[in-house]
Amino acid sequence: MSSELLTIIVSSLVAAVSAPIGAWVNSKILRQKYDIEIGQLKAEMQKKLSDVKDSELENVRKASDILMENIVKPLETEIKSLRRDVNKFRKAIEKIPSCPMADNCPVSRQLLADEAGDEQRVPDGNKQ
């Protein structure tokens, strides 16, 4: 009977010790598994954030291209046209003094009248 008792005691001790050790090993294995899953999820999140940033940059580039194409280029064309017109006008105005009809020139009178009207509309401290 003593061998049976010894076997029962040893079996009880092994069962009592193996259950917590098994639970501890199982928790360590599960912890590693979850750490790996968390690492994979973090990597996925970083990739998605990177994709979102790339998409935002692409959208900004497209918006910039649209802005250049639809606003800046037409404005540049308009400015060039206005500069040509102003240069033509300046050349014509510079020829007024040499015109034989300069004393009685309606264009000169109109320009002087417009200039006088501009000076009256601008306050004294803000004359340009």
BELMO-V92158 format. One record per residue. N is the residue number from 0. RES is the residue in three letters. D_LAST is the distance of its C-alpha to the last C-alpha in Angstrom with 2 decimals. Layout:
{{N	RES	D_LAST} {N	RES	D_LAST}}
//
This chain:
{{0	MET	122.07} {1	SER	120.27} {2	SER	118.74} {3	GLU	117.58} {4	LEU	116.11} {5	LEU	114.43} {6	THR	112.98} {7	ILE	111.67} {8	ILE	110.15} {9	VAL	108.50} {10	SER	107.24} {11	SER	105.82} {12	LEU	104.14} {13	VAL	102.69} {14	ALA	101.42} {15	ALA	99.99} {16	VAL	98.19} {17	SER	97.12} {18	ALA	95.32} {19	PRO	92.73} {20	ILE	92.41} {21	GLY	91.92} {22	ALA	89.32} {23	TRP	87.51} {24	VAL	87.57} {25	ASN	86.42} {26	SER	83.47} {27	LYS	82.48} {28	ILE	82.65} {29	LEU	80.65} {30	ARG	78.05} {31	GLN	77.63} {32	LYS	77.41} {33	TYR	74.67} {34	ASP	72.77} {35	ILE	72.85} {36	GLU	71.66} {37	ILE	68.82} {38	GLY	67.80} {39	GLN	67.80} {40	LEU	65.74} {41	LYS	63.18} {42	ALA	62.99} {43	GLU	62.52} {44	MET	59.77} {45	GLN	57.94} {46	LYS	58.26} {47	LYS	56.92} {48	LEU	53.97} {49	SER	53.29} {50	ASP	53.54} {51	VAL	51.12} {52	LYS	48.56} {53	ASP	49.06} {54	SER	48.60} {55	GLU	45.37} {56	LEU	44.02} {57	GLU	45.07} {58	ASN	43.34} {59	VAL	40.08} {60	ARG	40.41} {61	LYS	41.11} {62	ALA	38.15} {63	SER	35.90} {64	ASP	37.44} {65	ILE	36.93} {66	LEU	33.27} {67	MET	32.79} {68	GLU	34.83} {69	ASN	33.52} {70	ILE	29.85} {71	VAL	28.52} {72	LYS	30.28} {73	PRO	29.27} {74	LEU	25.60} {75	GLU	25.91} {76	THR	27.55} {77	GLU	24.89} {78	ILE	22.09} {79	LYS	24.22} {80	SER	24.74} {81	LEU	21.07} {82	ARG	20.44} {83	ARG	23.37} {84	ASP	22.16} {85	VAL	18.67} {86	ASN	20.60} {87	LYS	22.96} {88	PHE	20.32} {89	ARG	18.60} {90	LYS	22.13} {91	ALA	22.94} {92	ILE	19.93} {93	GLU	20.84} {94	LYS	24.33} {95	ILE	23.49} {96	PRO	24.12} {97	SER	27.49} {98	CYS	28.54} {99	PRO	31.45} {100	MET	30.05} {101	ALA	26.54} {102	ASP	27.18} {103	ASN	28.08} {104	CYS	26.03} {105	PRO	25.26} {106	VAL	22.69} {107	SER	20.74} {108	ARG	21.12} {109	GLN	19.95} {110	LEU	16.76} {111	LEU	16.03} {112	ALA	17.01} {113	ASP	14.84} {114	GLU	11.73} {115	ALA	12.97} {116	GLY	13.67} {117	ASP	10.25} {118	GLU	8.98} {119	GLN	12.16} {120	ARG	11.78} {121	VAL	8.58} {122	PRO	10.09} {123	ASP	9.66} {124	GLY	9.11} {125	ASN	6.26} {126	LYS	3.75} {127	GLN	0.00}}
//
